Amino acid sequence: MHHFTYQRPVTLTEAFKAQEAEMNSRFVAGGSDVFLLLKKEIIAPDRLISLRAIDELKGIKQIGNHVFIGSGTTIRELEKSKLIREKFPALQDAATNLASTQIRNVATLGGNIVNASPGADTAAPLLIYNAAVTIVNAELSERIVPLTDFFKGPKQVHLEIDEIVKGFTLEIPPPGSGSIYLKFMKRKAMDLANVGVGVMLTFAEDSSCADIRIGLATVAPTPIRALKTEAFLKGKVLDEAILTQAGEIAAGEISPIDDLRGQAWHKIEVVKTYIKRACWKAKERAKT
Ligand SMILES: Cc1cc2nc3c(=O)[nH]c(=O)nc-3n(C[C@H](O)[C@H](O)[C@H](O)COP(=O)(O)OP(=O)(O)OC[C@H]3O[C@@H](n4cnc5c(N)ncnc54)[C@H](O)[C@@H]3O)c2cc1C
């Protein structure tokens, strides 16, 4: 393996200084993606800069009707958080089904999103909660981008080399909402999603769909929102026929490929079924 030095700064300023001193550096949070890349010699940094001891990247805080989640929050912390369970159950579904407890103890939300796998489990939930990404640069100035604009392509995000993701701001769904993330995988545990479907549904007083957001993973080069399907469902009373039509519309919005996890035609069929299933389950959650 390529030889590298390791630094563990405790502030963002120190992290950027460590990077300035060695430009062939790589930031590392939990390391569950980075160390695989190192081992396979896909990357060869001269320095690893750990983000794990930086307090500015930690914590889950409610600010009015938004919640800010630090990028260094581990998947396990998301899984165990009462606030996440109450406000963002789809994110908790994703956290609970990501890898194993050992991985969840180290893997972070920031790492999952910056790694930008099309099948990243936390992506669809963040998309349905209208997440925005806070990014900080070496001058410590911040920019905020909607998550939908952050993904660039498979394993690529719009992030400069000297930028760090500080965290994610999620919108708390209004009363009368239910949300869920369903993960279809070949094995029951420790597998990436074949298909991931997140749904956030808000019902009007007449039981029609006042708002809906659908996030999809593993069926396009990046995680995506199914915007045409959402537009079709808004204002309608959901029933089997409407949701079957919605599945067909969603099938036209995705571009899955044949890969190790499954064939494209099968992923399309799963999306059709899972959108329907996710909507029914989100409706059940909206009642409780
Ligand atoms: C056995 C195994 C099973 C897995 N199963 C799943 C699964 O079921 N679902 C799933 O979605 N993923 C899975 N993964 C992938 C991985 O665990 C997740 O993507 C994890 O969330 C990555 O987080 P991390 O903190 O370990 O990232 P790291 O490996 O530390 O970093 C990943 C990337 O993000 C960058 N980075 C990290 N934090 C920041 C930041 N704050 N600012 C800027 N850049 C940053 C790093 O430079 C690197 O490029 C699995 C991995 C393994 C090894």
Ligand as a Chemical Component Dictionary entry (heavy atoms), coordinates in Angstrom:
data_LIG
# 
_chem_comp.id                   LIG 
_chem_comp.type                 NON-POLYMER 
_chem_comp.pdbx_formal_charge   0 
_chem_comp.three_letter_code    LIG 
# 
loop_
_chem_comp_atom.comp_id 
_chem_comp_atom.atom_id 
_chem_comp_atom.alt_atom_id 
_chem_comp_atom.type_symbol 
_chem_comp_atom.charge 
_chem_comp_atom.model_Cartn_x 
_chem_comp_atom.model_Cartn_y 
_chem_comp_atom.model_Cartn_z 
_chem_comp_atom.pdbx_ordinal 
LIG C1  C1  C 0 -18.690 -3.616 4.388  1  
LIG C2  C2  C 0 -19.305 -2.317 3.924  2  
LIG C3  C3  C 0 -20.681 -2.246 3.778  3  
LIG C4  C4  C 0 -21.272 -1.055 3.345  4  
LIG N1  N1  N 0 -22.635 -1.010 3.211  5  
LIG C5  C5  C 0 -23.218 0.146  2.826  6  
LIG C6  C6  C 0 -24.643 0.215  2.703  7  
LIG O1  O1  O 0 -25.378 -0.731 2.976  8  
LIG N2  N2  N 0 -25.187 1.389  2.270  9  
LIG C7  C7  C 0 -24.413 2.480  1.972  10 
LIG O2  O2  O 0 -24.963 3.515  1.585  11 
LIG N3  N3  N 0 -23.074 2.438  2.092  12 
LIG C8  C8  C 0 -22.449 1.309  2.506  13 
LIG N4  N4  N 0 -21.088 1.250  2.618  14 
LIG C9  C9  C 0 -20.281 2.432  2.258  15 
LIG C10 C10 C 0 -19.832 3.330  3.439  16 
LIG O3  O3  O 0 -19.852 2.659  4.675  17 
LIG C11 C11 C 0 -20.692 4.591  3.515  18 
LIG O4  O4  O 0 -20.639 5.290  2.298  19 
LIG C12 C12 C 0 -20.241 5.494  4.674  20 
LIG O5  O5  O 0 -21.323 6.296  5.080  21 
LIG C13 C13 C 0 -19.064 6.392  4.325  22 
LIG O6  O6  O 0 -18.791 7.228  5.439  23 
LIG P1  P1  P 0 -17.319 7.372  6.027  24 
LIG O7  O7  O 0 -17.403 8.365  7.134  25 
LIG O8  O8  O 0 -16.730 6.056  6.368  26 
LIG O9  O9  O 0 -16.587 7.994  4.767  27 
LIG P2  P2  P 0 -15.038 8.038  4.415  28 
LIG O10 O10 O 0 -14.611 6.724  3.879  29 
LIG O11 O11 O 0 -14.257 8.604  5.542  30 
LIG O12 O12 O 0 -15.107 9.135  3.247  31 
LIG C14 C14 C 0 -15.817 8.912  2.039  32 
LIG C15 C15 C 0 -15.525 10.077 1.075  33 
LIG O13 O13 O 0 -16.067 11.268 1.588  34 
LIG C16 C16 C 0 -15.043 12.260 1.801  35 
LIG N5  N5  N 0 -15.471 12.955 3.011  36 
LIG C17 C17 C 0 -15.922 12.406 4.159  37 
LIG N6  N6  N 0 -16.379 13.353 4.987  38 
LIG C18 C18 C 0 -16.219 14.528 4.347  39 
LIG C19 C19 C 0 -16.531 15.884 4.670  40 
LIG N7  N7  N 0 -17.110 16.230 5.842  41 
LIG N8  N8  N 0 -16.231 16.850 3.776  42 
LIG C20 C20 C 0 -15.644 16.543 2.596  43 
LIG N9  N9  N 0 -15.343 15.280 2.225  44 
LIG C21 C21 C 0 -15.641 14.277 3.085  45 
LIG C22 C22 C 0 -13.736 11.481 1.899  46 
LIG O14 O14 O 0 -12.621 12.260 1.487  47 
LIG C23 C23 C 0 -14.034 10.369 0.897  48 
LIG O15 O15 O 0 -13.846 10.824 -0.413 49 
LIG C24 C24 C 0 -20.459 0.079  3.062  50 
LIG C25 C25 C 0 -19.058 -0.008 3.236  51 
LIG C26 C26 C 0 -18.493 -1.175 3.656  52 
LIG C27 C27 C 0 -17.002 -1.224 3.850  53 
# 
loop_
_chem_comp_bond.comp_id 
_chem_comp_bond.atom_id_1 
_chem_comp_bond.atom_id_2 
_chem_comp_bond.value_order 
_chem_comp_bond.pdbx_ordinal 
LIG C1  C2  SING 1  
LIG C2  C3  SING 2  
LIG C2  C26 DOUB 3  
LIG C3  C4  DOUB 4  
LIG C4  N1  SING 5  
LIG C4  C24 SING 6  
LIG N1  C5  DOUB 7  
LIG C5  C6  SING 8  
LIG C5  C8  SING 9  
LIG C6  O1  DOUB 10 
LIG C6  N2  SING 11 
LIG N2  C7  SING 12 
LIG C7  O2  DOUB 13 
LIG C7  N3  SING 14 
LIG N3  C8  DOUB 15 
LIG C8  N4  SING 16 
LIG N4  C9  SING 17 
LIG N4  C24 SING 18 
LIG C9  C10 SING 19 
LIG C10 O3  SING 20 
LIG C10 C11 SING 21 
LIG C11 O4  SING 22 
LIG C11 C12 SING 23 
LIG C12 O5  SING 24 
LIG C12 C13 SING 25 
LIG C13 O6  SING 26 
LIG O6  P1  SING 27 
LIG P1  O7  DOUB 28 
LIG P1  O8  SING 29 
LIG P1  O9  SING 30 
LIG O9  P2  SING 31 
LIG P2  O10 DOUB 32 
LIG P2  O11 SING 33 
LIG P2  O12 SING 34 
LIG O12 C14 SING 35 
LIG C14 C15 SING 36 
LIG C15 O13 SING 37 
LIG C15 C23 SING 38 
LIG O13 C16 SING 39 
LIG C16 N5  SING 40 
LIG C16 C22 SING 41 
LIG N5  C17 SING 42 
LIG N5  C21 SING 43 
LIG C17 N6  DOUB 44 
LIG N6  C18 SING 45 
LIG C18 C19 SING 46 
LIG C18 C21 DOUB 47 
LIG C19 N7  SING 48 
LIG C19 N8  DOUB 49 
LIG N8  C20 SING 50 
LIG C20 N9  DOUB 51 
LIG N9  C21 SING 52 
LIG C22 O14 SING 53 
LIG C22 C23 SING 54 
LIG C23 O15 SING 55 
LIG C24 C25 DOUB 56 
LIG C25 C26 SING 57 
LIG C26 C27 SING 58 
# 
